[in-house]
């Protein structure tokens, strides 16, 4: 592990960003942007899993007003995602948002950039500049008719030049609380882009692989790219972009940081891959136990020495694993044997298994 890259320091709401602060995990709501109830549920569901920061799209001024209601009813900082219409940015700031995500170059003339920068500075609202290959200006866009060797260099250069062009627009207005992302849709371009960006700016970096894919390929691509960059000391905040629920993004992002020792280890769960001997739905029960343990762990304030849990599918390895776990389930025919501290306590129905584990973890 390399030492952390030195970056500017400021806060998004109460959350420290840059300057060596812990790397934060964020996600983006995909509920309808005018549905406050659905947005509140989604933000709080992600917060319960350890999400530090949530982004909400603001396609119009009415959505900015909805964001204000969501802000009043949720517990983590919110970022307004703005494209093209500077009035949406101003409305989001007025509604109390904690940060903006926009590209100053696509919101119009200089007076509009000035208006947003001044309002954001007055309210202490940082701005993330987010550049993807699809949003690079035409004069910077690579020529995709050329070969792979050319593109390996041209794509990172285009992303970084675009980002720094947007940075200059804000810094010309004496605005410096800036986070930058330069996301590509594959690992190699992502690595090259962020490495190049880190050479030319001290702004905090938001890491991500854009449009990474569905759960499995998206998790792998994001884990490889973000893991390498974080191990090199780059990155102040991350998002794992999946074609899946935001809660899944939070779980994967959290596990990436845990795997690198950048977050406490969290709940320890042993679960078997199952085989033909299995007569209970271990997949479903293990996933439910894992989700509920994570929520309990966070609710308890991330305690050290959190109980170790095992979820096993049959009697071959189950009892042995149970002896090494604080609480364990060993699958039977549509039910589980529950062990506490290596001793069999009772039988539980499959549908009740996760709740029983949580009950005994609390007592352990």
N, C-alpha and C positions, 0 to 999 in steps of 0.2 A: 504494500500500500504506500502510495506517495503522500507527502504532506498536502494539505488542502491548498488549492490555488487561492491567492488573496483577492478578494473582491470587495466592492463597496458594501456598506452596511446600512440598512434601514429596516423599517417594519411595515408589514401589510396587516393592518389592524394591530393586534397585539403580537403577531407572529414575526420573530426576527428572521430576516433574510440576508444572506451574504455575511462577509466579515467573519467567517468561521462558525456561524450559527449552525445548529443541526440541520441536515438536509431534510426538507419537508416533502410530504407526499400530497399530491393533489389529484383531483379528478374533475369531470365535467358532467353536469346534469344533462339528461336527455329528455326530461319531461317537457310538456308543452310550455313555452315560455310565458304564457299568460295565466297558467294554472297554479296559483300560489300554493294550494293544498298539496298538489302532487310534488311541487318543487321542495316544499318544506319537508315532506316525508323522505324524499330522496337525499337531500342534504343531511338530514339528521341520521338517516340510515348509514351513510358513508362516514359521518362523524363518529358514530358508535363503533366503527371498525378502525378508527385511528386516522381518518383523513384530516389533514391539517388545513386544507384550502380547497374551495370549490368554485368552479367557473360556471357561469350561467350565460347563455346567449341572450342578447338584447337586440332583436331585429327592428324594434320601433320604440317610440317614446312610451307607449302603453306598457310594454314589457319592462321598461325601466321602472315604472311605478309599481308593477308587480314585484320586481326585485326588491324594492324598498320594503314591501310587506314581508317578503321572505327574510330579509336581513333582520327585521325586528323579531322574528320568531325562531331564528336559528343560532347555533352556538359557535360556528367557526367563520373565519373571514371569507368574504365572497368577492369574486372577480367578475366584472362585466365584460363579456366578449362583444366587441364592437367592430363593425365593418361599414365603411363608406360614409355613414351619416354622423357627422360630428355632434348633432343635436342629441343623439342617443347617449353619447359619452357624457355630455353636460347633464342630461337628465339622470343618468346613473349616478354621477357624482352628487347631484342634489338629493337623490334618494338614499345616500349614505353608504354606497358601495365602498369596499376597502381597497380595490385596485381595478385598473383597466387592462384589458388586452386589446391592443389595436396597432395598426401600422400607420403612423402619422402621414405617410405619403399618399394614402388612399382616402383621406377624409376631406380633401379639397385644398383650397388656397391657403396661403400662409396665415391669414387672419383667423382661419378656423383652427389651425394647429395652435396658434397663440392662445385662442380662447380656451381650448381644452387644457393646454399646459398650465395656464394661469389658474384655472379653476382647480386642477388636480394639485398644484403646488399649494394653493391656499388651504385646501382641505387635507393635505398630507396623504394624497392618494397616489401610490406608485403606478407606473405604467410598464406592462410587459410588451415588448416588440416581438411579434411572432412571425417568422418567415418560413414558409414552406416552398418547395420548388414550384408549386402551382401558383404562388403569389408573387414570384420574382418579376420585377419590371421588365418590359420587353427589351429595353436596351442592354439588360444584363443577362437575359436568358441564354443558356447554352444552346449551341447548334447540335441538335440530337441526330443530325444526319452524319456527323463525324463519329469516329471510332471510340471504342471503350477507353483506350488510353487517354484520349483527349478529355472525355467526360469525367474520368476519375479526378482530374484536376479542375475542370471547368465548373462542375456542379458545386463543390465546396466554395470555390471563389465567388460564384454568383450569389450563393446564399449569404455569405459573410459580407460582401459588398452591399447587398440590399439592406441587410440589418444595420450596418454602420451608416448607411445613407439616412435611414430612419432615425437612428440615434442622434445624428447631427441636427436634424430638424428640431428635436427636443432640447438638445444642449444649446442650440442657438437661442432658445428661450430661457436659458438658465435653469433648465429642469434636468435633474441628475438621478432621481430615484427610479432607475430603469433596470428591468430584467430583460434578458434577451434569450430567444430560442431560435435555432436554425435546424429545423427538423427535416430529415429525409425519410424515405420509406424503406430504406434498406440499411443494414448494419455498416457497411463500408463507407458509404457517403455520410452517414451520421457521425461516425468516428472522425473522419477527415474534417468535416465542417466544424465541429465543436473544438477540435484541436487548433484549427486555424483561427477561430473566433477568440479563443483564450489568449492568443498571442497579441491581439490588437485592442483588447478592451479589459477594463477592470469591473465591468458591470456583472452582477450576479447572473449565472447561467441556469436556465430552465431546460432540463434534459428530457428528450423524448424521441421516439421513432414515430413519425406521423403515419396514420393509416396502417398500423402494424399488422392488422389482420384479426381473425377470430381467435378464440381463447388460446388454443395450443400454439399455432405459429406466432401469434402476437406476443404471447408470453415469452417464447424462446427468443425471438428477435429483440424484444425490449430488454430482456434479462442480459443477453450477451452485450448489446451496445451500452446500456446504462451501467452494467457491472464493470466493463472495461474503463469507461470514462470516470466513474466514481473511484475506482481503484487507482487511477492516474491522478486523483486529486481534483478533478473537474466536476462542477455541478453543485448547485445550491438548493434546487428544488426539482422534483421529477414528476412526470405523469406517464403511466403506462396506458397507451391508447389502444383499446380493444373494441372489436365489434361484439360487445357484450355489455352486461350491466356495469354501471359505475362502481358498484361494490366490489366486483371482481378486479377492476383496475386498482382499487385501494389495497386489496389483499396482496396482489402481485407486487405492487410497489413497495409495500411494507416488508415483504419477504426478501426482496432484493437488498434493501438496506440492512435487514437482520443478517443476511448471509455474509455481508461485508463487515459486520460488527458495528454498523452505524446506527443501529437501534437495538434496544434490549432484546434478548432472544425470544421472549414471549412464551406462550404455552408450548409444551413439549408433548407431541402426540406420536405414538407408534400405531401404525395400522397396516394390516396385511394386504397383499395384492389380490387375494382370494384365489380359489381354484375350484375344481369339481366337487370337493367335499363340502363347500359352503352351502348352507341351507337358510341363511338369513341375508337380508339386503345390507351387506357391510358398506357398500359404496354410499348409500343414502345415510346410514347411521353415522359413519365416520365424518362425512361432510357436515352433517348437522351438529355433531359434537364439536368439531373444529370451529365452526362458526359461533356457536354459543360460548365456547371457552374463550375465544378472542374477545367477545363482547364483555364477558365477566372479567377477564384480565384487565381490560381498559377501564372498566367501571371501578375496579379495585385499586386503580392508580398504578398499574404496571408493577406489581410487587415482585421482589426477588424470591426465588425458591418456590415458584408457582408449581402446583402439583403436576406430576407426569401422568398422562392418561394413555391407555392402550385400547385399541378396538380391533379385536381379532375375529377371524371367521369360523374357526372350528377348534376341536379339542386337541389337535396335534401340537400346535405351538402356543395356543391360547393360554393354558394354565401357566406355562413357563414364563411367558411375557407378563402375565398378570402378577407374578411374584416380584417382578422388578418395577412395577408401576404403582403409583399411589391409588389410582382407581382404574379398573379395567373391565372390559366387556369381552366375553367369549361366546361366539355365536353357536346357537343350536338350531333346531328346526322352527324357524319363525320367531325365535326368542333368543335372549342372551342370558348367560350367567354373569352376575355382577360381583366383582372382587374389590375389596378395599384393603389396602396394605397386604396384599397377597392372600387374603382369606375370603372364601366364598361367602357372600352375604345373602343373596336371593336370586330368583329368576325374574326377569323383566320382559314384558312384551316389546316387540320391535319398535312400535310407535311410541313407547314410553322410555326407551333406552337413553336417549340424549338427556332428557329432563332428569333422570335418575343419576346420571353421571354428574351433571352440574350440581345437583343437591349434595352429593357426597364430596365433590371438590370443595364446596363452600365449607363443609364440616371438617375437611382434612386438615 
